[in-house]
Amino acid sequence: MGGYTQTFHCLLCDKSYANKTSLVTHERKFHDQNVIIPHQHILSVPLYSSYCHFRGLFIDTIQSQLGSHRSTEGKKKVQVHCEENLFYFIFREQETFTFQVSGYKYNCVFKGQAGVERIGKIFQCPNWWIKANKFGGETIVYYQQDPITKNIIDKEVGFSWKRKSRKIFQDGYESIYFYGVMTCSFFTYRQTILIENN
């Protein structure tokens, strides 16, 4: 009598694979720009108060990374706890919004100055990416290549959401608790503001 063989099915087409690695490879090759959420019907519209709370948390987290010292420059990655339906309804209408079914992961990327401005509109905070100090300098979420080289290459501000879990052993049983985390990756740069006296 043969044993049970697990099969991994693609929920976006009729393909099936013997292992998850093959399924992930298939999704990346054929469904890389997927926007279909198989469980979309269970994602409820979030409360406006939930959006406001998350907006404040996101802005505070970004601002805390914009330090005034040169050593704080470079690539940054921050994480904020976020409910799945909140991430979905905030980013679903963006052109770069995608969902990886097998990895249960959302992605959304914003490029260049237009991307930085778009994020400002989403979170209703145009200056979310700037932190000035009293010494005439400011640290920014950088959206272009180093101005010294004069090469204009749009940099990315990336958002992703992934479901995570925590196992807890209690009373002889194993309980699994799920939660969601949004990750934002970006570059920072410190510059001096020149103030002209009239």
Disulfide bonds with the S-S distance in Angstrom:
none
